[in-house]
């Protein structure tokens, strides 16, 4: 296994071009936020290297406005949302009625991850105007806050991971970011089978090999998809990082990805 970091990118590209090294599979975890990796993506495409979460499929999920529309069309519940064009495309917008979003709402760019450009407790149109100017090249989503019900004294907020047909539903605390696998008893007692049904639909829409999504069970018993598709999963082990994924899940994911590559011959 070879990890290709930005400081080694030129060296690796040269070695591939000179056929000093080769590979059978590739997992892109950088090009969505760092365009300097695009020549590597192009080389992999031209040489028909198998890609886990291939660029063609993954890039279609990076636009949250498009994924929002896909999920709505598929009949999934999502937060009340207002989509706005990029400031560069349409700088002057008439002030909108934001009452449908509630007293506070979230502003998030259509692209990117890690919270860059996100405002979680917006209250006014002026904040919308300012954040659009600050991140002028991207579209923006204005989303109502989702309030989960409480189950067993914890918020009914879940992060669910999909990997090559297997679904791993986990409790996920939005404040502490700590995972806990949903047990068979919890799935039965709280009728949480809808989590897997929802993720199966998202899998068919995205075509990805591996991704995560966030789903909240609301006070009126709706399963709402909050964070649509994350193809860049943080797979640190929970035994070494509190916010990491439970070790058994990470090990199983690793085995499934390796098996998929082996089965391809």
URRAHU-V748113 format. One record per helix or strand. SS is the DSSP state (H for helix, E for strand). FROM is the first residue (numbers start at 0). TO is the last residue. Records with the same first field share a line. If there is no record, write none. Layout:
SS: FROM-TO / FROM-TO
This chain:
H: 5-16 / 34-45 / 54-60 / 63-72 / 98-100 / 124-133 / 183-188 / 192-205 / 246-262
E: 24-26 / 49-51 / 76-77 / 80-83 / 104-108 / 118-121 / 139-143 / 147-147 / 149-150 / 153-154 / 156-162 / 165-171 / 178-180 / 209-217 / 222-229 / 236-236 / 244-244
